[in-house]
Each structure stands twice: as structure tokens, then as C-alpha cells.
């Protein structure tokens, strides 16, 4: 488990492997079917999805907030901005490539 020097929050997911696999599949399905744009922003990524996918996106964000507190999530309309400090930024980019 890595620690970001800028915060005391560990850069880690609290899900067990089976939960993590299910979550990864849910994200992959959402992004495969609904992603309109993915762009790098300072500290992380911005994802834009089809309007019909916003309820699913909101649900995933709520779940992620519980297991990955090192990520800051900002959801506005159909755009999700995810940021993290230090080493968390690159981890985020790799998670959502």
C-alpha cells in the first residue's frame, strides 16, 4: 500500500478482490457503452458520459467514495472529474485508461 506524501490517506482500495473485479467490470461496461470523452486535467481525469448513463455513473461514484477516499470526485451533469494528489494522480489515470 502506497502513501501519498501530500495526505495521510493511503492510495488503496478497501474492496476485497472479488468486489474489486465486479466494480472494474461495472466501470468497464459503463465506459464501453456510454463514454463520450476522456481528458486529462490537473490532478487526474474528466470523463463525460451519455446523459442516459448519469444515474449509473452517480451510483458508481457513490460506491467509489466509500472504498477509495484518496480520490476526489466532482460530478456535474454528465461530466465526472476525478483528482488525487501526488502519486494518486498517476494511479487514477491507470485505473481509468
C-alpha positions as YAML, in Angstrom:
chain: A
units: angstrom
residues:
- id: 1
  name: UNK
  ca: [0.00, 0.00, 0.00]
- id: 2
  name: UNK
  ca: [1.42, 3.36, -1.04]
- id: 3
  name: UNK
  ca: [1.04, 6.54, 0.96]
- id: 4
  name: UNK
  ca: [0.89, 9.90, -0.72]
- id: 5
  name: UNK
  ca: [3.21, 12.37, 0.96]
- id: 6
  name: UNK
  ca: [0.68, 15.16, 0.42]
- id: 7
  name: UNK
  ca: [-2.01, 13.47, 2.51]
- id: 8
  name: UNK
  ca: [-2.40, 10.86, 5.19]
- id: 9
  name: UNK
  ca: [-4.96, 8.91, 3.15]
- id: 10
  name: UNK
  ca: [-3.50, 5.68, 1.74]
- id: 11
  name: UNK
  ca: [-3.65, 5.26, -2.00]
- id: 12
  name: UNK
  ca: [-5.50, 1.97, -1.84]
- id: 13
  name: UNK
  ca: [-8.89, 0.41, -2.40]
- id: 14
  name: UNK
  ca: [-10.67, -1.21, 0.55]
- id: 15
  name: UNK
  ca: [-12.56, -3.75, -1.58]
- id: 16
  name: UNK
  ca: [-11.75, -7.44, -1.43]
- id: 17
  name: UNK
  ca: [-10.57, -8.95, -4.75]
- id: 18
  name: UNK
  ca: [-13.99, -10.30, -5.80]
- id: 19
  name: UNK
  ca: [-15.65, -6.94, -5.09]
- id: 20
  name: UNK
  ca: [-12.89, -5.14, -6.93]
- id: 21
  name: UNK
  ca: [-13.34, -7.36, -10.00]
- id: 22
  name: UNK
  ca: [-17.09, -6.69, -10.01]
- id: 23
  name: UNK
  ca: [-16.51, -2.95, -9.70]
- id: 24
  name: UNK
  ca: [-13.96, -2.94, -12.50]
- id: 25
  name: UNK
  ca: [-16.48, -4.76, -14.71]
- id: 26
  name: UNK
  ca: [-19.18, -2.21, -13.89]
- id: 27
  name: UNK
  ca: [-16.86, 0.68, -14.80]
- id: 28
  name: UNK
  ca: [-15.72, -1.08, -17.98]
- id: 29
  name: UNK
  ca: [-19.31, -1.67, -19.06]
- id: 30
  name: UNK
  ca: [-20.32, 1.93, -18.35]
- id: 31
  name: UNK
  ca: [-17.31, 3.38, -20.18]
- id: 32
  name: UNK
  ca: [-17.62, 0.97, -23.13]
- id: 33
  name: UNK
  ca: [-21.26, 1.82, -23.72]
- id: 34
  name: UNK
  ca: [-21.52, 5.45, -22.64]
- id: 35
  name: UNK
  ca: [-18.18, 7.26, -22.67]
- id: 36
  name: UNK
  ca: [-18.21, 10.35, -24.89]
- id: 37
  name: UNK
  ca: [-14.89, 11.91, -23.83]
- id: 38
  name: UNK
  ca: [-11.92, 11.26, -21.57]
- id: 39
  name: UNK
  ca: [-9.45, 14.03, -20.90]
- id: 40
  name: UNK
  ca: [-6.54, 14.66, -18.57]
- id: 41
  name: UNK
  ca: [-6.99, 17.54, -16.15]
- id: 42
  name: UNK
  ca: [-4.71, 18.88, -13.44]
- id: 43
  name: UNK
  ca: [-4.56, 16.13, -10.84]
- id: 44
  name: UNK
  ca: [-6.45, 13.48, -12.79]
- id: 45
  name: UNK
  ca: [-9.17, 12.87, -15.35]
- id: 46
  name: UNK
  ca: [-12.51, 14.12, -16.60]
- id: 47
  name: UNK
  ca: [-14.95, 11.62, -18.06]
- id: 48
  name: UNK
  ca: [-18.05, 12.65, -19.99]
- id: 49
  name: UNK
  ca: [-20.81, 10.11, -20.49]
- id: 50
  name: UNK
  ca: [-24.09, 9.99, -22.38]
- id: 51
  name: UNK
  ca: [-26.92, 11.66, -20.44]
- id: 52
  name: UNK
  ca: [-28.77, 8.35, -20.04]
- id: 53
  name: UNK
  ca: [-25.76, 6.91, -18.18]
- id: 54
  name: UNK
  ca: [-25.68, 9.59, -15.46]
- id: 55
  name: UNK
  ca: [-27.70, 7.56, -12.90]
- id: 56
  name: UNK
  ca: [-25.29, 4.62, -13.28]
- id: 57
  name: UNK
  ca: [-22.31, 6.96, -13.11]
- id: 58
  name: UNK
  ca: [-23.67, 8.57, -9.94]
- id: 59
  name: UNK
  ca: [-24.15, 5.15, -8.35]
- id: 60
  name: UNK
  ca: [-20.58, 4.10, -9.18]
- id: 61
  name: UNK
  ca: [-19.21, 7.37, -7.82]
- id: 62
  name: UNK
  ca: [-21.08, 6.87, -4.54]
- id: 63
  name: UNK
  ca: [-19.60, 3.38, -4.25]
- id: 64
  name: UNK
  ca: [-16.09, 4.61, -5.09]
- id: 65
  name: UNK
  ca: [-16.22, 7.37, -2.49]
- id: 66
  name: UNK
  ca: [-16.64, 4.68, 0.16]
- id: 67
  name: UNK
  ca: [-13.74, 2.48, -0.91]
- id: 68
  name: UNK
  ca: [-11.26, 4.98, -2.38]
- id: 69
  name: UNK
  ca: [-11.23, 8.09, -0.16]
- id: 70
  name: UNK
  ca: [-7.96, 9.23, -1.73]
- id: 71
  name: UNK
  ca: [-9.88, 10.23, -4.89]
- id: 72
  name: UNK
  ca: [-11.81, 13.49, -5.05]
- id: 73
  name: UNK
  ca: [-14.93, 13.14, -7.19]
- id: 74
  name: UNK
  ca: [-16.83, 16.05, -8.71]
- id: 75
  name: UNK
  ca: [-19.92, 15.18, -10.75]
- id: 76
  name: UNK
  ca: [-21.62, 17.92, -12.74]
- id: 77
  name: UNK
  ca: [-24.31, 16.96, -15.22]
- id: 78
  name: UNK
  ca: [-22.73, 14.23, -17.35]
- id: 79
  name: UNK
  ca: [-19.09, 15.11, -16.52]
- id: 80
  name: UNK
  ca: [-17.14, 13.41, -13.76]
- id: 81
  name: UNK
  ca: [-13.84, 14.92, -12.68]
- id: 82
  name: UNK
  ca: [-11.63, 12.69, -10.53]
- id: 83
  name: UNK
  ca: [-8.47, 14.03, -8.95]
- id: 84
  name: UNK
  ca: [-5.85, 12.89, -6.49]
- id: 85
  name: UNK
  ca: [-2.66, 14.38, -5.19]
- id: 86
  name: UNK
  ca: [0.87, 13.13, -5.61]
- id: 87
  name: UNK
  ca: [1.23, 9.53, -6.76]
- id: 88
  name: UNK
  ca: [-2.55, 9.19, -6.69]
- id: 89
  name: UNK
  ca: [-2.86, 11.14, -9.93]
- id: 90
  name: UNK
  ca: [-0.99, 8.56, -11.98]
- id: 91
  name: UNK
  ca: [-2.79, 5.70, -10.21]
- id: 92
  name: UNK
  ca: [-6.10, 7.30, -11.19]
- id: 93
  name: UNK
  ca: [-5.07, 7.66, -14.81]
- id: 94
  name: UNK
  ca: [-4.06, 4.00, -14.92]
- id: 95
  name: UNK
  ca: [-7.31, 2.87, -13.30]
- id: 96
  name: UNK
  ca: [-9.47, 4.67, -15.85]
- id: 97
  name: UNK
  ca: [-7.49, 4.33, -19.07]
...
